[in-house]
Amino acid sequence: MTKALRATGLPAGEVDLTAAGQSGSVTASGDNRPLRRRADVTLKLSSPRK
């Protein structure tokens, strides 16, 4: 994500990462598989500091 921000000309900023792990990742047939493949990215932009 930091690379993508820099590529657009935005500063890298602060990154906060939260992971839920694989608990509860069981399919209907009983197989253990990672089911949560989702990323929520929120950008909070403000004026540059002087």
C-alpha positions in Angstrom: 0.0 0.0 0.0 2.8 2.4 0.8 4.2 1.9 -2.7 0.9 2.7 -4.3 0.6 5.9 -2.3 4.1 7.0 -3.3 3.4 6.2 -6.9 0.5 8.7 -6.9 2.6 11.4 -5.3 1.0 11.1 -1.8 3.2 10.7 1.2 3.5 7.2 2.6 1.9 8.2 5.9 1.0 5.9 8.8 -0.2 2.3 8.2 -2.3 0.5 10.8 -2.7 -3.3 10.1 -5.2 -5.5 11.7 -5.6 -9.2 10.9 -8.4 -11.5 11.9 -6.5 -14.8 11.3 -8.1 -18.0 10.0 -10.4 -18.8 12.9 -13.9 -19.6 11.5 -12.5 -20.3 8.1 -14.4 -23.6 7.5 -16.3 -24.2 4.3 -19.8 -25.8 4.2 -18.1 -29.2 3.4 -15.9 -28.9 6.5 -12.7 -28.0 4.8 -10.4 -25.4 6.5 -9.7 -22.7 4.0 -9.1 -19.0 4.3 -12.4 -17.3 3.4 -11.7 -13.7 4.4 -9.9 -12.2 1.5 -10.8 -8.6 2.0 -9.0 -5.4 2.6 -10.5 -2.2 3.7 -8.3 0.8 3.0 -9.3 4.2 4.4 -7.3 7.3 3.5 -7.7 10.3 5.9 -6.2 13.3 4.1 -5.4 16.6 5.7 -3.5 19.8 4.8 0.3 19.5 5.0 1.9 20.6 8.3 3.7 23.9 8.2 
